[in-house]
């Protein structure tokens, strides 16, 4: 692993959009462990059906929903416990 003091001065942001929707759980967890080892900050966009893959690795949830017609989207910030309910 890299020296953490050097990471404070670097931008390590990655956005992943439904990357785990077609991969098996073992490969998905391997990828998440690799991202963690590399010290990346992730924004993971995933359907609720794949939430269990990223759940052990995330610290915040932002649930996005719309009015059903796709015209009025909203974002709710919540804990994992709130999201599970």
N, CA, C and O atoms as a GROMACS GRO file, in nm:
protein
  340
    1UNK      N    1   0.084  -0.118   0.000
    1UNK     CA    2   0.000   0.000   0.000
    1UNK      C    3   0.088   0.124   0.000
    1UNK      O    4   0.198   0.124   0.056
    2UNK      N    5   0.040   0.229  -0.062
    2UNK     CA    6   0.116   0.352  -0.072
    2UNK      C    7   0.116   0.426   0.061
    2UNK      O    8   0.032   0.403   0.147
    3UNK      N    9   0.213   0.516   0.076
    3UNK     CA   10   0.223   0.600   0.194
    3UNK      C   11   0.102   0.691   0.201
    3UNK      O   12   0.078   0.769   0.109
    4UNK      N   13   0.024   0.682   0.310
    4UNK     CA   14  -0.100   0.758   0.322
    4UNK      C   15  -0.076   0.908   0.330
    4UNK      O   16  -0.166   0.986   0.295
    5UNK      N   17   0.041   0.952   0.374
    5UNK     CA   18   0.067   1.095   0.381
    5UNK      C   19   0.072   1.157   0.242
    5UNK      O   20   0.039   1.275   0.226
    6UNK      N   21   0.112   1.081   0.141
    6UNK     CA   22   0.113   1.130   0.004
    6UNK      C   23  -0.027   1.137  -0.056
    6UNK      O   24  -0.050   1.218  -0.146
    7UNK      N   25  -0.120   1.054  -0.009
    7UNK     CA   26  -0.254   1.049  -0.065
    7UNK      C   27  -0.333   1.174  -0.035
    7UNK      O   28  -0.425   1.209  -0.110
    8UNK      N   29  -0.301   1.244   0.072
    8UNK     CA   30  -0.376   1.365   0.108
    8UNK      C   31  -0.362   1.473   0.002
    8UNK      O   32  -0.449   1.559  -0.010
    9UNK      N   33  -0.255   1.470  -0.074
    9UNK     CA   34  -0.231   1.571  -0.176
    9UNK      C   35  -0.272   1.527  -0.316
    9UNK      O   36  -0.241   1.594  -0.414
   10UNK      N   37  -0.342   1.415  -0.326
   10UNK     CA   38  -0.381   1.365  -0.458
   10UNK      C   39  -0.532   1.355  -0.469
   10UNK      O   40  -0.602   1.340  -0.369
   11UNK      N   41  -0.581   1.364  -0.591
   11UNK     CA   42  -0.724   1.351  -0.619
   11UNK      C   43  -0.746   1.210  -0.669
   11UNK      O   44  -0.695   1.174  -0.775
   12UNK      N   45  -0.820   1.129  -0.595
   12UNK     CA   46  -0.839   0.988  -0.626
   12UNK      C   47  -0.987   0.954  -0.634
   12UNK      O   48  -1.034   0.862  -0.566
   13UNK      N   49  -1.060   1.027  -0.714
   13UNK     CA   50  -1.205   1.010  -0.725
   13UNK      C   51  -1.239   0.931  -0.851
   13UNK      O   52  -1.190   0.961  -0.960
   14UNK      N   53  -1.324   0.830  -0.834
   14UNK     CA   54  -1.368   0.747  -0.946
   14UNK      C   55  -1.519   0.731  -0.937
   14UNK      O   56  -1.572   0.702  -0.830
   15UNK      N   57  -1.589   0.749  -1.049
   15UNK     CA   58  -1.732   0.723  -1.055
   15UNK      C   59  -1.754   0.592  -1.130
   15UNK      O   60  -1.702   0.571  -1.239
   16UNK      N   61  -1.832   0.504  -1.069
   16UNK     CA   62  -1.861   0.374  -1.128
   16UNK      C   63  -2.012   0.364  -1.148
   16UNK      O   64  -2.088   0.376  -1.052
   17UNK      N   65  -2.055   0.344  -1.270
   17UNK     CA   66  -2.197   0.338  -1.301
   17UNK      C   67  -2.239   0.196  -1.334
   17UNK      O   68  -2.210   0.146  -1.443
   18UNK      N   69  -2.306   0.131  -1.242
   18UNK     CA   70  -2.360  -0.005  -1.258
   18UNK      C   71  -2.256  -0.106  -1.304
   18UNK      O   72  -2.288  -0.199  -1.379
   19UNK      N   73  -2.133  -0.090  -1.259
   19UNK     CA   74  -2.027  -0.181  -1.300
   19UNK      C   75  -2.051  -0.323  -1.252
   19UNK      O   76  -2.005  -0.418  -1.316
   20UNK      N   77  -2.123  -0.340  -1.142
   20UNK     CA   78  -2.140  -0.473  -1.085
   20UNK      C   79  -2.270  -0.540  -1.128
   20UNK      O   80  -2.302  -0.649  -1.080
   21UNK      N   81  -2.345  -0.478  -1.216
   21UNK     CA   82  -2.474  -0.536  -1.255
   21UNK      C   83  -2.459  -0.664  -1.336
   21UNK      O   84  -2.551  -0.746  -1.339
   22UNK      N   85  -2.345  -0.683  -1.400
   22UNK     CA   86  -2.326  -0.803  -1.483
   22UNK      C   87  -2.209  -0.890  -1.439
   22UNK      O   88  -2.179  -0.990  -1.505
   23UNK      N   89  -2.143  -0.855  -1.329
   23UNK     CA   90  -2.032  -0.938  -1.285
   23UNK      C   91  -2.073  -1.020  -1.164
   23UNK      O   92  -2.165  -0.985  -1.090
   24UNK      N   93  -2.001  -1.131  -1.146
   24UNK     CA   94  -2.036  -1.216  -1.031
   24UNK      C   95  -1.986  -1.150  -0.902
   24UNK      O   96  -1.903  -1.059  -0.904
   25UNK      N   97  -2.037  -1.199  -0.791
   25UNK     CA   98  -2.008  -1.138  -0.661
   25UNK      C   99  -1.859  -1.144  -0.626
   25UNK      O  100  -1.805  -1.050  -0.569
   26UNK      N  101  -1.794  -1.253  -0.659
   26UNK     CA  102  -1.653  -1.268  -0.626
   26UNK      C  103  -1.568  -1.162  -0.697
   26UNK      O  104  -1.484  -1.099  -0.634
   27UNK      N  105  -1.591  -1.142  -0.825
   27UNK     CA  106  -1.517  -1.041  -0.900
   27UNK      C  107  -1.552  -0.900  -0.854
   27UNK      O  108  -1.465  -0.813  -0.851
   28UNK      N  109  -1.676  -0.878  -0.820
   28UNK     CA  110  -1.718  -0.747  -0.772
   28UNK      C  111  -1.651  -0.712  -0.640
   28UNK      O  112  -1.602  -0.601  -0.622
   29UNK      N  113  -1.648  -0.807  -0.549
   29UNK     CA  114  -1.582  -0.783  -0.420
   29UNK      C  115  -1.431  -0.766  -0.438
   29UNK      O  116  -1.368  -0.685  -0.368
   30UNK      N  117  -1.373  -0.841  -0.530
   30UNK     CA  118  -1.230  -0.825  -0.559
   30UNK      C  119  -1.203  -0.683  -0.608
   30UNK      O  120  -1.106  -0.620  -0.565
   31UNK      N  121  -1.287  -0.632  -0.696
   31UNK     CA  122  -1.271  -0.496  -0.747
   31UNK      C  123  -1.282  -0.394  -0.634
   31UNK      O  124  -1.202  -0.301  -0.628
   32UNK      N  125  -1.379  -0.411  -0.546
   32UNK     CA  126  -1.396  -0.318  -0.435
   32UNK      C  127  -1.275  -0.321  -0.341
   32UNK      O  128  -1.233  -0.217  -0.292
   33UNK      N  129  -1.220  -0.439  -0.316
   33UNK     CA  130  -1.100  -0.450  -0.234
   33UNK      C  131  -0.982  -0.380  -0.301
   33UNK      O  132  -0.901  -0.315  -0.235
   34UNK      N  133  -0.972  -0.395  -0.433
   34UNK     CA  134  -0.864  -0.330  -0.507
   34UNK      C  135  -0.878  -0.178  -0.500
   34UNK      O  136  -0.779  -0.108  -0.478
   35UNK      N  137  -0.998  -0.127  -0.520
   35UNK     CA  138  -1.021   0.017  -0.510
   35UNK      C  139  -0.984   0.068  -0.371
   35UNK      O  140  -0.925   0.175  -0.357
   36UNK      N  141  -1.019  -0.010  -0.269
   36UNK     CA  142  -0.987   0.027  -0.131
   36UNK      C  143  -0.836   0.030  -0.111
   36UNK      O  144  -0.782   0.123  -0.051
   37UNK      N  145  -0.768  -0.071  -0.161
   37UNK     CA  146  -0.622  -0.080  -0.148
   37UNK      C  147  -0.552   0.036  -0.219
   37UNK      O  148  -0.449   0.084  -0.174
   38UNK      N  149  -0.609   0.081  -0.329
   38UNK     CA  150  -0.552   0.193  -0.404
   38UNK      C  151  -0.587   0.329  -0.343
   38UNK      O  152  -0.537   0.432  -0.387
   39UNK      N  153  -0.672   0.327  -0.241
   39UNK     CA  154  -0.708   0.451  -0.174
   39UNK      C  155  -0.799   0.541  -0.256
   39UNK      O  156  -0.791   0.663  -0.244
   40UNK      N  157  -0.884   0.482  -0.338
   40UNK     CA  158  -0.972   0.561  -0.423
   40UNK      C  159  -1.098   0.602  -0.348
   40UNK      O  160  -1.149   0.527  -0.264
   41UNK      N  161  -1.148   0.719  -0.378
   41UNK     CA  162  -1.278   0.763  -0.328
   41UNK      C  163  -1.377   0.733  -0.439
   41UNK      O  164  -1.359   0.779  -0.552
   42UNK      N  165  -1.480   0.656  -0.410
   42UNK     CA  166  -1.573   0.610  -0.512
   42UNK      C  167  -1.710   0.674  -0.501
   42UNK      O  168  -1.760   0.699  -0.391
   43UNK      N  169  -1.767   0.700  -0.614
   43UNK     CA  170  -1.909   0.730  -0.625
   43UNK      C  171  -1.965   0.613  -0.704
   43UNK      O  172  -1.937   0.599  -0.823
   44UNK      N  173  -2.043   0.528  -0.639
   44UNK     CA  174  -2.094   0.407  -0.702
   44UNK      C  175  -2.243   0.426  -0.730
   44UNK      O  176  -2.322   0.448  -0.639
   45UNK      N  177  -2.279   0.417  -0.857
   45UNK     CA  178  -2.418   0.424  -0.899
   45UNK      C  179  -2.460   0.280  -0.924
   45UNK      O  180  -2.407   0.213  -1.013
   46UNK      N  181  -2.556   0.233  -0.845
   46UNK     CA  182  -2.595   0.092  -0.856
   46UNK      C  183  -2.744   0.075  -0.827
   46UNK      O  184  -2.801   0.149  -0.747
   47UNK      N  185  -2.806  -0.022  -0.893
   47UNK     CA  186  -2.946  -0.050  -0.858
   47UNK      C  187  -2.952  -0.115  -0.720
   47UNK      O  188  -2.854  -0.170  -0.671
   48UNK      N  189  -3.069  -0.108  -0.660
   48UNK     CA  190  -3.087  -0.166  -0.526
   48UNK      C  191  -3.050  -0.314  -0.523
   48UNK      O  192  -3.007  -0.364  -0.419
   49UNK      N  193  -3.067  -0.385  -0.633
   49UNK     CA  194  -3.038  -0.529  -0.636
   49UNK      C  195  -2.890  -0.559  -0.620
   49UNK      O  196  -2.854  -0.672  -0.585
   50UNK      N  197  -2.802  -0.462  -0.645
   50UNK     CA  198  -2.657  -0.483  -0.631
   50UNK      C  199  -2.600  -0.412  -0.509
   50UNK      O  200  -2.478  -0.408  -0.492
   51UNK      N  201  -2.685  -0.356  -0.427
   51UNK     CA  202  -2.640  -0.282  -0.310
   51UNK      C  203  -2.556  -0.368  -0.216
   51UNK      O  204  -2.460  -0.318  -0.158
   52UNK      N  205  -2.590  -0.494  -0.201
   52UNK     CA  206  -2.518  -0.582  -0.110
   52UNK      C  207  -2.369  -0.597  -0.147
   52UNK      O  208  -2.287  -0.628  -0.061
   53UNK      N  209  -2.335  -0.574  -0.272
   53UNK     CA  210  -2.195  -0.586  -0.316
   53UNK      C  211  -2.112  -0.471  -0.260
   53UNK      O  212  -1.999  -0.493  -0.214
   54UNK      N  213  -2.165  -0.350  -0.263
   54UNK     CA  214  -2.089  -0.233  -0.221
   54UNK      C  215  -2.111  -0.196  -0.074
   54UNK      O  216  -2.034  -0.119  -0.018
   55UNK      N  217  -2.213  -0.249  -0.014
   55UNK     CA  218  -2.253  -0.212   0.122
   55UNK      C  219  -2.138  -0.216   0.223
   55UNK      O  220  -2.126  -0.122   0.302
   56UNK      N  221  -2.053  -0.319   0.224
   56UNK     CA  222  -1.944  -0.321   0.323
   56UNK      C  223  -1.838  -0.213   0.301
   56UNK      O  224  -1.754  -0.192   0.388
   57UNK      N  225  -1.840  -0.146   0.188
   57UNK     CA  226  -1.735  -0.053   0.151
   57UNK      C  227  -1.779   0.094   0.150
   57UNK      O  228  -1.697   0.182   0.127
   58UNK      N  229  -1.905   0.120   0.175
   58UNK     CA  230  -1.953   0.258   0.164
   58UNK      C  231  -1.980   0.319   0.301
   58UNK      O  232  -2.006   0.249   0.399
   59UNK      N  233  -1.973   0.450   0.305
   59UNK     CA  234  -1.997   0.520   0.431
   59UNK      C  235  -2.118   0.614   0.422
   59UNK      O  236  -2.162   0.666   0.525
   60UNK      N  237  -2.170   0.636   0.304
   60UNK     CA  238  -2.286   0.724   0.287
   60UNK      C  239  -2.369   0.676   0.169
   60UNK      O  240  -2.318   0.617   0.074
   61UNK      N  241  -2.499   0.703   0.177
   61UNK     CA  242  -2.591   0.667   0.069
   61UNK      C  243  -2.667   0.790   0.025
   61UNK      O  244  -2.706   0.875   0.106
   62UNK      N  245  -2.688   0.798  -0.102
   62UNK     CA  246  -2.770   0.905  -0.159
   62UNK      C  247  -2.868   0.836  -0.255
   62UNK      O  248  -2.829   0.791  -0.363
   63UNK      N  249  -2.991   0.828  -0.215
   63UNK     CA  250  -3.095   0.759  -0.292
   63UNK      C  251  -3.161   0.858  -0.386
   63UNK      O  252  -3.212   0.961  -0.343
   64UNK      N  253  -3.159   0.827  -0.516
   64UNK     CA  254  -3.216   0.915  -0.617
   64UNK      C  255  -3.344   0.852  -0.669
   64UNK      O  256  -3.346   0.734  -0.706
   65UNK      N  257  -3.449   0.930  -0.673
   65UNK     CA  258  -3.576   0.881  -0.726
   65UNK      C  259  -3.644   0.994  -0.802
   65UNK      O  260  -3.611   1.111  -0.784
   66UNK      N  261  -3.740   0.956  -0.887
   66UNK     CA  262  -3.813   1.058  -0.962
   66UNK      C  263  -3.962   1.034  -0.954
   66UNK      O  264  -4.008   0.938  -0.891
   67UNK      N  265  -4.037   1.121  -1.017
   67UNK     CA  266  -4.184   1.118  -1.009
   67UNK      C  267  -4.248   1.009  -1.094
   67UNK      O  268  -4.371   1.004  -1.103
   68UNK      N  269  -4.170   0.924  -1.155
   68UNK     CA  270  -4.225   0.818  -1.239
   68UNK      C  271  -4.230   0.856  -1.386
   68UNK      O  272  -4.233   0.769  -1.473
   69UNK      N  273  -4.231   0.984  -1.413
   69UNK     CA  274  -4.230   1.032  -1.550
   69UNK      C  275  -4.091   1.079  -1.590
   69UNK      O  276  -4.068   1.116  -1.706
   70UNK      N  277  -3.998   1.079  -1.495
   70UNK     CA  278  -3.861   1.120  -1.524
   70UNK      C  279  -3.841   1.269  -1.532
   70UNK      O  280  -3.739   1.315  -1.584
   71UNK      N  281  -3.936   1.346  -1.482
   71UNK     CA  282  -3.926   1.492  -1.494
   71UNK      C  283  -3.882   1.561  -1.366
   71UNK      O  284  -3.832   1.674  -1.371
   72UNK      N  285  -3.899   1.498  -1.253
   72UNK     CA  286  -3.872   1.563  -1.126
   72UNK      C  287  -3.794   1.467  -1.036
   72UNK      O  288  -3.854   1.390  -0.961
   73UNK      N  289  -3.662   1.472  -1.043
   73UNK     CA  290  -3.578   1.384  -0.961
   73UNK      C  291  -3.545   1.449  -0.828
   73UNK      O  292  -3.534   1.571  -0.818
   74UNK      N  293  -3.528   1.365  -0.726
   74UNK     CA  294  -3.490   1.412  -0.594
   74UNK      C  295  -3.380   1.322  -0.539
   74UNK      O  296  -3.369   1.205  -0.577
   75UNK      N  297  -3.300   1.377  -0.450
   75UNK     CA  298  -3.193   1.302  -0.384
   75UNK      C  299  -3.216   1.306  -0.234
   75UNK      O  300  -3.237   1.413  -0.177
   76UNK      N  301  -3.211   1.191  -0.171
   76UNK     CA  302  -3.224   1.179  -0.025
   76UNK      C  303  -3.092   1.126   0.029
   76UNK      O  304  -3.043   1.022  -0.016
   77UNK      N  305  -3.035   1.195   0.126
   77UNK     CA  306  -2.917   1.146   0.196
   77UNK      C  307  -2.965   1.060   0.313
   77UNK      O  308  -3.054   1.101   0.387
   78UNK      N  309  -2.906   0.942   0.328
   78UNK     CA  310  -2.951   0.854   0.435
   78UNK      C  311  -2.842   0.758   0.478
   78UNK      O  312  -2.743   0.738   0.407
   79UNK      N  313  -2.862   0.700   0.593
   79UNK     CA  314  -2.771   0.596   0.643
   79UNK      C  315  -2.806   0.464   0.574
   79UNK      O  316  -2.909   0.452   0.509
   80UNK      N  317  -2.719   0.366   0.589
   80UNK     CA  318  -2.748   0.234   0.533
   80UNK      C  319  -2.873   0.173   0.597
   80UNK      O  320  -2.952   0.108   0.529
   81UNK      N  321  -2.889   0.194   0.727
   81UNK     CA  322  -3.008   0.142   0.796
   81UNK      C  323  -3.137   0.200   0.740
   81UNK      O  324  -3.235   0.128   0.720
   82UNK      N  325  -3.137   0.330   0.715
   82UNK     CA  326  -3.254   0.393   0.656
   82UNK      C  327  -3.281   0.340   0.515
   82UNK      O  328  -3.396   0.320   0.476
   83UNK      N  329  -3.174   0.319   0.440
   83UNK     CA  330  -3.190   0.269   0.304
   83UNK      C  331  -3.246   0.128   0.301
   83UNK      O  332  -3.327   0.095   0.214
   84UNK      N  333  -3.206   0.044   0.396
   84UNK     CA  334  -3.256  -0.093   0.403
   84UNK      C  335  -3.406  -0.100   0.429
   84UNK      O  336  -3.473  -0.191   0.382
   85UNK      N  337  -3.457  -0.002   0.506
   85UNK     CA  338  -3.600   0.002   0.538
   85UNK      C  339  -3.678   0.037   0.414
   85UNK      O  340  -3.801   0.045   0.420
   0.00000   0.00000   0.00000
